[in-house]
Amino acid sequence: MSIIFIILASMCNALMDTLSTRYDVSIFRNFKNQKFWDWRISWKNKWKNGDIRNGESFFLSSTMLSALTDGWHLAKGLMLGFISLAVVMYVPMYGILDACIFCIVWGITFEFSYNKLFRA
């Protein structure tokens, strides 16, 4: 079961990197809500009228609830949640080799998601 959560966490990590490094050539540039997905402007969602001087858009929008304001923070929150679930659900199978398997699966999933799945 842990391996599924590792795969999902890796996909979320690839999503974070896609949004922050190659948004313009990603599938996300075609999504309707650009204000949520485009990392160059989504940070403004944390603040009233997009201006930090006006304070938070809603209670904890700039801290604990930032995952509700933009795609990058949503992916980060999900990634951390999936890693936590992988740890909690972990049942040893091959000892130290489990860590190697997890690393390989993470890498393959990340590369596929970043270079294929999330590309336009």
Buried (B, 14 or more C-beta within 10 A) or exposed (E): EBBEBBBBBBBBBBBBBBBEEBBEEBEBBEEEEBEBBBBEEBBBBBBBEEEEEEEBBEEEBBEEBBBBBBBBBBBBBBBEBBBEBBEEEBEEEEEEEBEEBBEEBBEEBBEBBBEEBBEE
